[in-house]
Structures are given as structure tokens and as C-alpha cells.
Amino acid sequence: MSTTTKHADPGLAVWPAGHSRDAPAIAADRRGEPAAIAVDLGSSQARLWAVGSGIRAAPTAGEALSRPSLPVRRGRIVDATGCVSLLTRLLHTSGRALPVAPVVVACRPVQSAPADQDAIHRVVTAVFAPSRVLLMDTVRAAAIGSGAATGVLLIVDVGTQLSEVAVLVDGRVAAARRAEVGTHDPASGGAPRLLAGVVTRLVTDIGRNPHMRRLTAAALARGVVLVGDGATTPELSIRLAAHLRAAVRPASAPRLAALRGAGLAATTARRHAATAAA
């Protein structure tokens, strides 16, 4: 089993090079530069971005897979083979060849267990045969993708099966909480009401920490950035604003915010890799 390499940034987990015999063939780039790839494996949809190829997405159930069960549940990979199959299909939908040994940044939910992070790494390695794998907290990637990563920020990511809340300082996670509930969970009184209550409790829990009280208050004063599937529901924004007594701003293209941020991180890592090899 792979282990993470120590890194100065706790919001990133870095794995060394690793190749899989089952990885699809990927053509070489004339300049010899690594590709930049971003992956967001959600509980209802898998999203892939590659430099020069744009964004591709597919549901994690139904016709995209040969099996009916969801390969990702509550932010955890439960069917690695299904995830490899889905990402491989997405990879081959592009008519452009990708360079060998790409740099891959994959999103991970906050507070992911080491075993869950290893599962993401194994899937990414099997599909892309990367030279480097970096795992980035989804909330951090979403903040970058929303263009709101500087200063003190409270970001709320409400997905279909998982809700994450984090206070970030200049793009780094200072504190975070998660709850295994999302927009696809049935609720008496409606999902927005349930989710607003859940998110409010998570924010309150962060603020109870004496070291986080001032930062949480500053982040609320700035306003909340809402991403994920929940950001497409106006009622949730309205309820959150009332509960938190703060402005709530849904991100532009909220379902893609994390993937865009991971793509920017992958592009930066790609440049660093090319510079180091020069």
C-alpha cells in the first residue's frame, strides 16, 4: 500500500511516481512535458479535466457503468474497479492523446481516512500511470476554483451525499467538518431545511474551538461561498443566510468549482515539474 510523502502543506497529500500494468496507453508529448489532469470523483458524478482537452463528466451509475451500484458513497470509493472503468471511459472520449506520466490532482473530502485516500490514489494510478499524484481537499479546490482563495473564507460544499464546511486562511484549511448527508437524502420538510440545519451545526462546531472563534467570525463577516449541488437550490442559500446571519454567495458553475481549482493546481504542479526537469 502506498503511503503519503511528508509535505509542508497539510491540505495536500503527495504520492511518488507509480505506474500500473492496467493503465491505458497514453501517447508521448513532443516537448516531453507532463500533462496536467484533475479528477473529482463525486457520489453522483465523476468529472475529469485534462490540459488541452477540457472537462468531461459522467454519472457514477447507469449506462456509464456495467454495474448498477454506486462506486462512490458518502465520499468514499467502495468499488475501485467501477471507478477505474468510468474514468477510463472519460479519458478515451477525447480525441487528443495525452502525454506520458501526467501530473494528477484528485479531490478528496475533508477528514478522509488514510485508507480512503489510498483508494483514490490506486484508482488514479491505474487509469493514468502518473508521474505524480496530489490529493487536494475538495473545499480548498473549490475555493481556488471560485476565485476566493485569499484571506479568511468560509466555504460550504453541499454535495449529493456529503456536506463539507471549512474555514480557510489564504487558501489553506484551518478547520473543517463534514456530515454524511446531501441533496439526494430524503427529508421531512424538504432537503434545504435539513441541509441548512446540518451546515449551521458544522459551522457552530468549528466556532466553538477557542482558536477558531475569531477566524470563524471574520469568515462569516466576509460572507459564505456555497458550492456543490446544493448551490443550485436558491432556497438553501436563503435558509443558510438566515441561520448563519451572513451573506451567502453561490459560486459560478458550483458543481465544477472543485474540478476547476484542482485543474489550476495541476497546471501549477506541471510547470514546476517541467522546470525541475529542465
N, C-alpha and C positions, 0 to 999 in steps of 0.2 A: 504494500500500500504506500502511496506517495505521501510525503509529509511536506508541510509548508516550510518555505525558507524564511528565516527571520527577516523582517522588513521594518523600516523605521515608521511606516505609516500603518496603524492598526486597521485602517479601512480597506487595506488591500492585502490579499494573500497571494504570494507568488510561488509558482512551481517551476522547477528547472525544465530543460528540454525533455521531451518524451515522445516516442513515436509508437504507433500501433500497426500491427500487421494487417488489421482490418480497415485501415483508413483508405478512402478512395484516392486514386491517383490525382495529383494536382500538378499542373504544368509549371515550369520554371519561368521566372520573370527575367527579361533580358538584362535588367540592371542588377539583378541579384538581390534586390531589396525584399524584405519580408512583407507580407500582406498585413493589413490591419483588419481584424474581424471582431465584431461584437455580437454577443449572444444573450438573449433574455428568454429563459425557459419559464414561462408562466404556467399557472394551473389550468388555464383555458386556451392559451395560445403561445406558440413558440415564435420568436422573432429573431431574425438574423440580418446583420448588416455587414457588408464587405466593401472595402475601398474599391471604387470603380464599378461596383455592381448594384449599389443601393440597398434598399430594405426589402426583405421578403418575410412573409408571415404565413402561418398555417395553424388551424385549430389543433389542439392536442388530443382530439378524439374525433371519431367519424371516419370519413373517407381517407384522411391523411394517414391513418394507421391501419394495420391489418388486424388490430385487436380493439375491442370496444372500451376497455378500461382506460382511465386517465393515467398517463405515465408520471405526471407530477401532481401531487396532492398536498395542499397546505404548504406549498413552497418546497416540498421535499421530493426528490426523484425516487419513485417506487418501482419504475420499470425502465432500467437503463437501456435495454435493447430497443424499447419503443422510442426513447428519446434519440438514440443514435440513428434509428431508421428515419425519424421525422426530420432531423437536422440534415441528414444526408440527402433527403429528397429536396429540401430547400436549397442546399448547396448546388445541386445539379439542375435547378431551374434556371440558373444563369447561363447565358451563352458564352460568358467570358471565362477564360482559365485563370485560376488563382496561382500566385507564386508559391513555391515550396516553403515549408517551415514558417507559417504565418505567426504573427503575434495575436493572441486571442484574449479579449477581456470579456468575462462572463459575469452576469449579475448574480448576486446571492442575497437572500433575505437577511436582515439583521439578526444577530444572535443565532446564526446557523451553527449546528453542531459540527465538529470535525468530520464525522462520518458523512454528513450531508455535503460538506464542501469537497470531500474526496470523491463523492459520486459525481458531482458536477465536473470535476477535473477529469475523471475517467471517460465520461461521455464526450467531452470536448476533445480529448486526446484521440479517442477512437475515430472521430469524424474528420478532424483537421490535421492530425500529425503536426502539432505546433512546435515552434522553437521555444515559445514561452507562453505560459498561461497565467493570467492575473484574474483573481476574483475580486469584484468590487461590490460593496454594499449597494443594494438597489436604490435606497434612499439617497445615497451620495451621487450615484449615477444620474438619478432623476433631477437632483438639484443642479448638476452641471448641464444636463440636457435642457433644463428650463431657463438657463442663463441667470440663475440666482444663487450661485455657489459662494459669493463673497459675503463677508460679515456674518452676523448671527442670524440663523434661519431655522424656522420650524417647518419641516416638510412632512406631509401626511400622504402615504401611499395606500390607497384602498383598492385592493385587487378583487378578483372574483372569489378567492378562498382565503385570503390573508390580508391583514391590515397592519401597516408598519408606521411608526411615528418616530421622528428623530429630531434632535436639536443639533445643528451643525455650526461649526465655527470655521469660517473661511474654507468651506468645503470638506471639513473633516468631522466625523461623527463624535460628538461629545457625550451623548447619551441617547439610547434608543430603546423602544419597546415594541412588541408585536403581539397580535392576537389572531388566533386561527378562526377568523370569521371574515366574510367578504360579501360582495354584492349578490352572489348566487345562493346565499343561505336564506332559507325561508324565515320570515319573522312576523309575528303578530304585530300589527300596527305599521308594517312596512319596513323594508331594508334601510332606508335613510334614517329613520328614527333609531333603529337598533345600532347602526354603524356610528351615528353621531354620539351616542352614549358610550360606545366602546372606545372611540378615539378620544373623547373627553377624559375618560378614566385613565387612558395611557398617558396623556399629556399631564394630568394631575399627578400621576405616579412619578413621572420624571421630575416635576417641580417640587415634590416632597423632599428630594435629596438636597440638603443644605448647600452643597457645592453647585447644584444646578438651578437653584431658585432664581438667582439674578439673571442667568442666561436665558432661562425659560421665559421670564417676564419680558426681557428685551426682545426675544424672538416673537412673542405674541404682540408686542407693541409694533413690530415691523409688519406683521401680518403673516398668515399661513399660506403656504404653497401646497395646493392639492393636486395630486397626480393619480394615475391608475384609472381603472374602470369607473370607480366612484366619482371621479371628477367630471364625468359626463352627465351626472344627475344633478340638476340645479338645486333640488330640494336638500340634498346632502350639504351643499355649500351653505345654504341658508341656515340649516339647523346647526351646523358647526359654528358658524359665526355667532349665533345666539348663545350656544353653550360656552364657547371659549371667550366671548366678548372681544372678538378680534376680527379684523378683515380676513376674508378667505378668498384667495385668488386661484382658480383652476388654471393649470398650465396649458399652454397651447399644445394641441395634439397630446393630451395627457397620457394616453396609452403607449406612446412612443418615447416619452421623456427619458426613461431609464436607458433604453437602447441607444438613443442619441448621445447621452452622456458617456456610456460605455464606448461608443464609437469614437468620440473625441479622445478618450483616454487611450484607446488602442492606437489611434493615429499618432499621439504623442509618444507612446512606447515604441512604435515603429520607427519614428525619426531617431529616437535615442539608440535603437538597435543598429540602424544604418550608420549613424555617426561612430558608434563604437567599433563597427566592423571596418570603417574606412582607414 
